[in-house]
Amino acid sequence: MHCADHNQCIDEWEQCDGETVHCRDGSDEQEDICRRNVDSDSVTAIMGTVFTLLSSVTERMTVAIIRMKKNLVLVACFQIELTTCNMEKMIIIKAAIILFLFGTVESQLGTSCGILYKNKQVHCEDNSQCVYEYQLCDGSNQCRDGSDEREDFCTDYQCREGDVKCADGRQCIWKLALCNNHIACNDGSDESEATCKGRPCRNMKVHCADDTQCIFFWEQCDGKTVHCRDGSDDQENLCRNYTCDDLKCADDLQCFTYIHLCDGKRDCNDGSDETFNVCKTRYCGWRQRSCDNGNCVYIHQFCDGKDDCGDNSDEKEPCFRNNY
């Protein structure tokens, strides 16, 4: 479609998206265009006419023109009551298309139906902007008029399937965001003790000792980061009897992976993964060579001017890189 100055074309769905001004003259987001609405008693729709929102209610159905990517699609939505309309069950009806394109649709005053776009967009309260349905009551303002996060609206708003409300009743979050150690609710209730205590852990996660938090099982006894708020994932009474999936340090308190054994870097807090007695018998992996101290480093690390072995044996004289 043309911008107002006829010097630029944009896609139809970019008009009145409330996010980006696509026309250089700004006409795609002008209020007089985005507020365009037809509320008269009767409406005659002409093929090719583009409206941001055009709806008309009969005794049996609500018919609406909805913007699509390439052309207009007429959608008929059956309703039980004139004032309610489940737009999730929209279906395209040929009769409605014929009626709307070539005839007049009688409108009954005092009734309305919220129109959802194909891409699940809805109007802000001032009708000058569209936002995505999933952005309603998400705790962050998308509507310039603030209507998508207004307290009275969000308190009564029913979260979408798969979402839950925060404790203050004003915000919807993804159900899987509950008790994941990252605060999603503005009031912090998704990570509170009241919400998380006793809540079952999902796959590959285990409870901390206080039963209010879940962490990945491989985060237990890693000896590096305390993941549980109560510190229980690295406590001695747990880790001394813990069975590691791979290897355990000599102090019996920390787990580490085989690829970190004798790699020239200290991964065990007690240094036992890099001791000479351990590393001298270790078989080095593919494209690795053994250092004098038993550590393994990659071939390309020999004679590179850096002490990768830890005893400088990868840089000892005479050093001929081509030999490696």
C-alpha positions as CSV (number, residue, x, y, z in Angstrom):
1,M,0.0,0.0,0.0
2,H,1.1,3.6,-0.6
3,C,2.1,6.0,2.1
4,A,0.3,9.3,2.2
5,D,2.9,11.1,0.1
6,H,2.8,8.3,-2.6
7,N,6.6,8.2,-2.6
8,Q,6.8,4.9,-0.7
9,C,5.0,1.5,-0.4
10,I,4.8,-0.6,2.7
11,D,3.1,-3.9,3.5
12,E,-0.5,-3.6,4.8
13,W,0.2,-5.2,8.1
14,E,2.8,-2.6,8.9
15,Q,0.2,0.1,9.2
16,C,-0.8,1.1,12.7
17,D,1.4,-1.6,14.4
18,G,2.3,1.0,17.1
19,E,5.9,-0.2,17.1
20,T,7.8,1.2,14.1
21,V,7.1,4.1,11.7
22,H,7.6,2.5,8.3
23,C,6.6,5.5,6.1
24,R,9.1,8.2,5.9
25,D,6.3,10.7,6.1
26,G,5.0,9.0,9.3
27,S,1.5,8.5,7.8
28,D,1.3,4.8,8.7
29,E,1.0,5.7,12.4
30,Q,-1.1,8.9,12.1
31,E,-3.9,9.0,14.6
32,D,-6.6,9.9,12.0
33,I,-5.7,6.8,10.0
34,C,-5.3,4.4,13.0
35,R,-8.6,5.5,14.6
36,R,-10.5,4.9,11.4
37,N,-13.6,2.9,12.4
38,V,-17.1,2.4,10.9
39,D,-19.9,2.6,13.5
40,S,-22.9,3.6,11.4
41,D,-26.2,1.7,11.3
42,S,-25.3,0.2,8.0
43,V,-22.1,-0.3,6.1
44,T,-21.3,-0.9,2.5
45,A,-18.0,-2.6,2.0
46,I,-16.2,-2.0,-1.4
47,M,-13.8,-4.6,-2.6
48,G,-10.3,-3.4,-2.0
49,T,-11.2,-0.9,0.8
50,V,-8.7,-1.1,3.6
51,F,-9.9,-0.4,7.2
52,T,-7.9,-0.8,10.3
53,L,-11.0,-2.1,11.9
54,L,-14.4,-2.7,10.3
55,S,-17.0,-4.6,12.2
56,S,-20.8,-5.0,11.9
57,V,-23.1,-7.0,14.0
58,T,-26.2,-8.9,12.7
59,E,-28.6,-11.0,14.7
60,R,-26.6,-14.1,13.9
61,M,-23.0,-13.2,13.5
62,T,-20.3,-10.6,13.7
63,V,-18.4,-10.0,10.4
64,A,-15.1,-8.2,10.3
65,I,-12.5,-7.3,7.8
66,I,-9.1,-8.3,9.2
67,R,-5.8,-7.1,7.7
68,M,-3.6,-9.9,6.4
69,K,-0.1,-9.9,4.8
70,K,-1.2,-9.7,1.2
71,N,-5.0,-9.1,1.0
72,L,-8.1,-8.7,3.1
73,V,-9.7,-11.7,4.6
74,L,-13.3,-11.6,5.8
75,V,-13.9,-13.5,9.0
76,A,-17.3,-14.5,10.4
77,C,-17.6,-15.2,14.1
78,F,-20.8,-16.9,15.4
79,Q,-21.9,-15.8,18.8
80,I,-24.4,-16.9,21.4
81,E,-25.0,-13.4,22.7
82,L,-24.7,-10.2,20.7
83,T,-22.3,-8.7,23.2
84,T,-19.9,-11.6,23.4
85,C,-17.7,-13.1,20.7
86,N,-15.1,-15.8,20.9
87,M,-12.6,-14.7,18.3
88,E,-10.5,-17.8,18.9
89,K,-13.2,-19.8,17.0
90,M,-13.2,-17.5,13.9
91,I,-14.0,-19.3,10.6
92,I,-14.1,-18.0,7.1
93,I,-17.5,-18.2,5.5
94,K,-18.0,-17.7,1.8
95,A,-21.5,-16.3,2.3
96,A,-20.1,-13.6,4.5
97,I,-17.5,-12.7,1.9
98,I,-20.2,-12.3,-0.8
99,L,-22.4,-10.4,1.6
100,F,-19.7,-8.0,2.6
101,L,-18.1,-7.4,-0.8
102,F,-21.3,-6.9,-2.8
103,G,-24.0,-5.9,-0.4
104,T,-24.9,-3.9,2.7
105,V,-24.6,-5.4,6.2
106,E,-27.1,-4.1,8.7
107,S,-25.5,-3.1,12.0
108,Q,-27.3,-3.2,15.4
109,L,-26.3,-0.3,17.6
110,G,-25.1,-1.0,21.2
111,T,-23.3,-4.2,20.4
112,S,-19.6,-4.8,19.8
113,C,-17.1,-7.5,19.3
114,G,-13.4,-7.2,20.0
115,I,-11.5,-7.9,16.8
116,L,-8.3,-9.9,16.9
117,Y,-6.0,-9.8,13.9
118,K,-4.7,-13.0,12.4
119,N,-1.4,-12.4,14.0
120,K,-3.1,-12.1,17.4
121,Q,-3.0,-8.3,17.8
122,V,-5.5,-6.2,19.7
123,H,-6.2,-2.5,19.9
124,C,-5.1,-0.4,22.8
125,E,-7.9,1.5,24.5
126,D,-7.3,4.7,22.5
127,N,-7.6,2.7,19.2
128,S,-4.4,4.3,17.9
129,Q,-2.1,1.4,18.4
130,C,-2.1,-2.4,18.1
131,V,-0.2,-4.8,20.4
132,Y,0.2,-8.5,20.5
133,E,-2.3,-10.4,22.7
134,Y,0.6,-12.1,24.6
135,Q,1.8,-8.6,25.6
136,L,-1.4,-7.8,27.6
137,C,-0.7,-7.8,31.3
138,D,2.8,-9.0,31.0
139,G,4.2,-6.5,33.4
140,S,5.6,-4.1,30.8
141,N,3.8,-1.3,29.0
142,Q,3.5,-1.7,25.3
143,C,0.5,0.7,24.7
144,R,1.4,4.3,24.8
145,D,-1.8,5.0,26.8
146,G,-0.8,2.3,29.3
147,S,-4.1,0.5,28.8
148,D,-2.5,-3.0,28.4
149,E,-1.2,-2.8,32.0
150,R,-3.9,-0.8,33.7
151,E,-4.7,-2.3,37.1
152,D,-8.5,-2.6,36.7
153,F,-8.0,-4.3,33.3
154,C,-5.3,-6.8,34.4
155,T,-7.1,-7.7,37.6
156,D,-10.0,-9.0,35.6
157,Y,-7.9,-10.3,32.7
158,Q,-7.8,-14.1,32.3
159,C,-4.3,-15.3,31.4
160,R,-3.8,-17.3,28.3
161,E,-3.6,-21.1,28.4
162,G,-0.2,-22.0,29.7
163,D,0.2,-18.8,31.7
164,V,-0.5,-18.1,35.4
165,K,-1.1,-14.9,37.4
166,C,1.4,-13.4,39.8
167,A,0.2,-13.0,43.4
168,D,-0.8,-9.4,42.9
169,G,-3.2,-10.5,40.2
170,R,-1.9,-7.9,37.8
171,Q,0.6,-9.8,35.7
172,C,0.6,-13.0,33.6
173,I,3.8,-15.1,33.3
174,W,4.6,-18.4,31.6
175,K,3.8,-21.3,33.9
176,L,7.3,-22.8,33.3
177,A,8.8,-19.6,34.6
178,L,7.6,-20.5,38.1
179,C,10.4,-21.3,40.5
180,N,13.1,-21.3,37.9
181,N,15.5,-19.1,40.0
182,H,14.8,-16.1,37.8
183,I,12.2,-13.5,39.0
184,A,9.6,-13.0,36.3
185,C,6.8,-11.4,38.4
186,N,7.3,-7.7,39.3
187,D,6.2,-8.6,42.8
188,G,8.7,-11.5,43.0
189,S,6.0,-14.0,43.9
190,D,7.0,-16.5,41.3
191,E,10.1,-17.3,43.3
192,S,8.7,-16.8,46.8
193,E,8.8,-19.5,49.4
194,A,4.9,-19.6,49.5
195,T,4.9,-20.4,45.8
196,C,7.8,-22.8,45.5
197,K,7.9,-24.8,48.7
198,G,7.1,-28.4,48.0
199,R,6.6,-27.7,44.3
200,P,7.7,-30.8,42.2
201,C,10.9,-30.3,40.3
202,R,10.9,-30.8,36.5
203,N,13.1,-33.2,34.6
204,M,16.8,-33.2,35.5
205,K,16.2,-31.0,38.5
206,V,16.4,-31.7,42.2
207,H,15.3,-30.0,45.4
208,C,17.5,-27.9,47.6
209,A,17.4,-28.8,51.3
210,D,14.8,-26.2,52.2
211,D,12.4,-27.6,49.5
212,T,11.8,-24.1,48.1
213,Q,14.1,-24.3,45.1
214,C,15.1,-26.6,42.3
215,I,18.5,-26.8,40.6
216,F,19.9,-29.0,37.8
217,F,21.3,-32.2,39.2
218,W,24.8,-31.5,37.7
219,E,25.0,-28.3,39.7
220,Q,25.3,-30.3,42.9
221,C,28.8,-30.6,44.4
222,D,30.4,-28.7,41.5
223,G,32.6,-26.9,44.0
224,K,32.5,-23.7,42.1
225,T,29.1,-22.0,42.4
226,V,26.5,-22.1,45.2
227,H,23.3,-22.6,43.3
228,C,20.9,-23.1,46.2
229,R,20.0,-20.0,48.2
230,D,20.5,-22.1,51.4
231,G,23.9,-23.3,50.2
232,S,22.9,-27.0,50.5
233,D,24.1,-28.0,47.0
234,D,27.8,-27.8,48.1
235,Q,27.5,-28.8,51.8
236,E,30.0,-31.3,53.0
237,N,27.4,-33.7,54.4
238,L,25.8,-34.0,51.0
239,C,28.9,-34.0,48.7
240,R,31.0,-36.5,50.7
241,N,28.4,-39.2,50.1
242,Y,27.4,-38.0,46.6
243,T,27.9,-40.2,43.6
244,C,29.3,-38.2,40.7
245,D,28.3,-39.0,37.2
246,D,31.9,-38.7,36.0
247,L,34.9,-38.2,38.3
248,K,35.4,-37.0,41.9
249,C,38.2,-35.0,43.4
250,A,40.5,-36.6,46.0
251,D,38.9,-34.7,48.8
252,D,35.6,-36.5,48.0
253,L,33.7,-33.2,48.0
254,Q,33.6,-32.1,44.3
255,C,32.7,-33.6,40.9
256,F,34.3,-32.8,37.6
257,T,34.3,-34.2,34.1
258,Y,36.9,-36.5,32.5
259,I,37.8,-34.0,29.8
260,H,39.1,-31.6,32.5
261,L,41.4,-34.3,33.9
262,C,45.0,-33.3,33.4
263,D,44.2,-30.5,31.0
264,G,46.7,-28.1,32.6
265,K,44.0,-26.2,34.5
266,R,43.1,-26.8,38.1
267,D,39.4,-27.7,38.3
268,C,39.4,-29.5,41.7
269,N,39.7,-27.1,44.6
270,D,42.3,-29.5,46.1
271,G,44.2,-29.6,42.8
272,S,44.0,-33.4,42.6
273,D,42.9,-33.4,38.9
274,E,46.4,-32.1,37.9
275,T,48.8,-34.0,40.2
276,F,51.8,-35.8,38.6
277,N,50.8,-39.2,40.0
278,V,47.3,-38.9,38.4
279,C,48.4,-37.5,35.1
280,K,51.5,-39.6,34.4
281,T,49.3,-42.6,33.7
282,R,46.5,-40.8,31.8
283,Y,46.1,-41.5,28.1
284,C,45.9,-38.3,26.1
285,G,43.0,-37.8,23.8
286,W,42.9,-37.3,20.0
287,R,45.3,-34.6,18.7
288,Q,46.9,-34.3,22.2
289,R,50.3,-35.0,23.5
290,S,51.6,-35.7,27.0
291,C,53.7,-33.2,28.9
292,D,56.6,-34.2,31.1
293,N,54.4,-33.8,34.2
294,G,51.7,-36.0,32.7
295,N,49.4,-33.3,31.6
296,C,47.8,-33.4,28.2
297,V,47.6,-30.5,25.9
298,Y,46.6,-30.1,22.2
299,I,49.4,-30.6,19.6
300,H,48.9,-27.0,18.3
301,Q,49.8,-25.7,21.8
302,F,53.3,-27.0,21.6
303,C,55.9,-24.4,20.7
304,D,53.4,-21.6,20.7
305,G,55.3,-19.4,23.2
306,K,52.9,-20.2,26.1
307,D,53.4,-22.6,29.0
308,D,50.3,-24.8,28.5
309,C,51.7,-27.8,30.2
310,G,52.3,-26.1,33.5
311,D,55.9,-27.3,33.6
312,N,56.9,-25.5,30.4
313,S,57.8,-28.8,28.8
314,D,55.7,-27.8,25.7
315,E,58.1,-24.9,25.1
316,K,61.5,-26.5,26.1
317,E,64.5,-26.0,23.9
318,P,65.1,-27.0,21.2
319,C,61.5,-26.3,20.2
320,F,60.7,-27.2,16.6
321,R,57.0,-26.7,16.0
322,N,57.0,-28.8,12.9
323,N,58.0,-31.8,15.0
324,Y,54.6,-31.6,16.6
